Amino acid sequence: VAPLFIVGGVALVVLLADLLARKYANRYVSMFIGIAGLMAAGVYAAYSYGRPPHNAFGGGFILGGFSIVFEEIIIIAAIFSLVLYSGIGREDRIAGSTALMLWSTAGAMLMAGAANLMTIFLGLELLSLGLYCLCGLADRPTARESALKYLILSSTASGFLLFGMAMLFGATGSVTLASLVAPGVGANPLYWMGGGLFLVGLAFKLSLFPFHVWSPDVYEGAPLPVTAYMSVVTKAGTLAVFARFAYAALPPASTHALLMPFYIIAGISMIAGNLGMLAQTDMKRLLAYSGIAQIGYVV
């Protein structure tokens, strides 16, 4: 978990540097510190690539080739977003915005290696809490509106996700994803209901139809760097969880039946995203519908 700790610790360094050198520092100091920390975390994670997987927190987090690839995607996207953010907004907000983006990045990295339900939820909430604030940092009413919509709808989706996790725990007696492949677990109705609610929460984070309605409004109202950040980092972390859940944590006999609704949703998302783009004139709303179509294609 050292790459996560590096990113989270650098966020504290950014705030401390802004506090101690406020009279002398400019907007680029926070950006340089944040990018340096992200690069250090990326190099440290890449150094472990190709080695046997390691786990932490009793198997709740696994660092292996799969999680390292997603961590590197998240880190690269965060670096580009910080570069974009350094040139806009009020100077007195840059340090706080940088710290929030770094903490959200740590949450997405935690999701990339999450191997139990508790770690997934912790990473998801750490990712989301920073984004609630980042979406409302632009000096226009639509930014406040986008932050409020994202807060309410994302909290609702987190409720579905958490309720699904509770049912999966009731069906298996364990929070580890490995326990979901235990023989006979598919005969328990709690398993099917929990798996369905869990996938609903993931579908919201992926902006899949019909859980995509928040995406165009939030993307339009949020600052451009935050929109770019959400379009990559949020999706990468959630896709890592979905892939691990779908291909490593579901019994082979139940995988097709449980994922069939997701396949249908992915197909409709491609249709809705591509048709929705045709009517858009705002670039960020166009990006939102394009992202819906692309994520549907990936899923």
HUZIZI-V751461 format. One record per backbone hydrogen bond with DSSP energy under -1.0 kcal/mol. CO is the residue of the C=O (numbers start at 0). NH is the residue of the N-H. Records with the same first field share a line. If there is no record, write none. Layout:
CO: NH / NH
This chain:
0: 4
1: 5
2: 6
3: 7
4: 8
5: 9
6: 10
8: 12
9: 13
10: 14
11: 15
12: 16
13: 17
14: 18
15: 19
16: 20
20: 24
25: 28
27: 31
28: 32
29: 33
30: 34
31: 35
32: 36
33: 37
34: 38
35: 39
36: 40
37: 41
38: 42
39: 43
40: 44
41: 45
42: 46
44: 47
45: 48
47: 50
53: 62
55: 60
59: 114
60: 55
62: 53
63: 67
64: 68
65: 69
66: 70
67: 71
68: 72
69: 73
70: 74
71: 75
72: 76
73: 77
74: 78
75: 79
76: 80
77: 81
78: 82
79: 83
80: 84
81: 85
83: 86
84: 87
89: 92
92: 96
93: 97
94: 98
95: 99
96: 100
97: 101
98: 102
99: 103
100: 104
101: 105
102: 106
103: 107
104: 108
105: 109
106: 110
107: 111
112: 61
114: 176
115: 119
116: 120
117: 121
118: 122
119: 123
120: 124
121: 125
122: 126
123: 127
124: 128
126: 130
127: 131
128: 132
129: 133
130: 134
133: 136
137: 139
139: 142 / 143
140: 144
141: 145
142: 146
143: 147
144: 148
145: 149
146: 150
147: 151
148: 152
149: 153
150: 154
151: 155
152: 156
153: 157
154: 158
155: 159
156: 160
157: 161
158: 162
159: 163
160: 164
161: 165
162: 166
163: 167
164: 168
165: 169
166: 170
167: 171
168: 172
174: 116
176: 179
177: 180
178: 181
181: 184
183: 186
184: 187
187: 190 / 191
188: 192
189: 193
190: 194
191: 195
192: 196
193: 197
194: 198
195: 199
196: 200
197: 201
198: 202
199: 203
200: 204
201: 205
202: 207
203: 206
207: 210
211: 214
213: 217
214: 218
215: 219
216: 220
217: 221
222: 226
223: 227
224: 228
225: 229
226: 230
228: 232
231: 235
232: 236
233: 237
234: 238
235: 239
236: 240
237: 241
238: 242
239: 243
240: 244
241: 245
242: 246
243: 247
250: 253 / 254
253: 257
254: 258
255: 259
258: 262
259: 263
260: 264
261: 265
262: 266
263: 267
264: 268
265: 269
266: 270
267: 271
268: 272
269: 273
270: 274
271: 275
272: 276
276: 279
281: 285
282: 286
283: 287
284: 288
285: 289
286: 290
287: 291
288: 292
289: 293
290: 294
291: 295
292: 296
293: 297
294: 298
